[in-house]
Amino acid sequence: MTEVGGIHREWFNNILIPEEKINDYYIIYIYRDPIHSIYSRFEPQHLYNIQIDPSITYQDIYNTNKDLYKIEEFFDNYTTPNKDRNYKIICVKYEELFSRYNELLSLLGIEEIIPFPEEKITKREYVNEKQLRNIYSNLQNKMDKMNFITIV
């Protein structure tokens, strides 16, 4: 992340976008049910990548009854309009992506050259799912209110 004129600019491929072309670029943020995310993605390397203490475990979340992974904060950062942001974010609800991907492709002006991959559903046993649902209920409510595609 760099700072220019008091505005933080993030980029993910180390290519700085010229200011006059910034309106031609978007970030695509795909979000999903936080419980599924925790069990599918939150291993130490991922936690490190999102700047969360990689030693935090599921048990720590259960013991404190708090969002120690800061998933809601991360979600809010990408889905809340910010007048200082100099780029647009396309927020996409994962749970609808596989049945409505053509809408996203159309929005992006992309032709389907190869078939969109089929959704792979992994059956998992969630330990203390009820407690996790309680901890993340506010976040889940925010996600449920979002459209399939929201641009901020």
N, C-alpha and C positions, 0 to 999 in steps of 0.2 A: 504494500500500500504506500502510495506517495502522497505528499500534501503539496498542493499548489494553490496559492491565494487563499489559504485557510480551509480549502475543501479537500477532504480525503478522497482519493481515487483508488479504487481497487481494480485489479485485473488478474486474470487467472492463467494467462498464457505468456506472460512477460512481454507482450507486444503493446506498447503504448499507443492508444488510439488518438489520432490528431483531433484537436478540439472541433474543427469544422466538420468532422465525420461522426461525431459522437451520437447524433440522432439516428444514425444508420445501424447502431449496435444495440443489442439487448442481452440481458442475462436471463437464462431460463432457470427458474428455481422450481424443482419438483419436490413436493412435500407429501407425506403420507401419515396415516394413523401413527401416533407417537409410540404406541406399544409395539407395533410391528417393526418400526424403525429401530427401536432400542435393541430388539433381539436379532435383527438382521445386520446392523451396521456398527453398533457401538462396541468395538474392540479397542484395545489401547492405542493402536496407530491412528484410528479414526478420531478418537478423543484428542490426541495430540494435534492432529490436523485442524480441528475446530477450536483449538486453544483451551481445552478442558483438561484438568489434571487426569492423566491416564491411569492413575491408581484408583480412581473412583469406581466402585463396583455396584452391581444391582443391589446388593445387600445394604450398601450405604444409603441408597435411595429409600429402601424399605425402612431402614432404621430411623432416618430423619424425616421421612414422609415429605420430601422436597424434591424439586426438579434440579438435582445437582448437575445434570448434563446440560442445563440451560437451553433445553430444546425450545421452550416457549420464547425465550429472548431471541434465539436464532431465527425462529419463525417470524416474530414481530419485526426484526431487522429487515427481512426481505419482503414482507407483505404490507408494511405500513408506508404510506407516502411520506417522502422526505424532501422538502423544498431545496435542500442543499445537495441532493443527489443529482449527478449530471448524466445519468443513464436510466433507461427504463428496465423494469424487471417483469418478465412474463412468469406469473405464478401458475403452476399446473398441478392439479389434484391427481396424485398417482392412482387412486382407486378408480378413476374414470378414464385414465389414459388409454388403456388397451381397447376399450369399446368406442372411444371418441377421438382416436389419434388423427383421423382425417381432418378434424376441425383445427387441430394444432398445425398440421402440415399446411393447410390452407392459409391460416393466419401468417405463417412464416414464408409463404410463397414457395413451398417445396413440393415437388412432384414425388409420388411414391414410386421409386424405381425398383425397389425390392419389397416384398411383403413385410409389413411391420411384424416384429417378433411377437410370438404368443406369450401371454403372461404365464410365468412359472410361479405356481402357488406352493409354498413350503408349509407343510403342517407343522406347527410347533405347540409345545406345551408351555404355557406361560405361567411361571411361578408367581403366585400372589397377584394374578391379573386384576382382581377386584381392587386391590390397594393401588396398583398402578393406574387403573382407570380413574380412581378418585384423585390421585396426585395430578394427573394430566387432563382432568375434566374440563378445565377452563380452556386449555389449548385445543382439545378436541372440539369443543363448542365453536371456537373461532374457525377451525378447519371446516366443520360442517356447514357453516354459513357462507363459505367462499364458493364462488362459481367454479366450474371446471377450469376455466382460464380467467385469470384476473391480471390486468396490467397495471402496475404501479410505477 
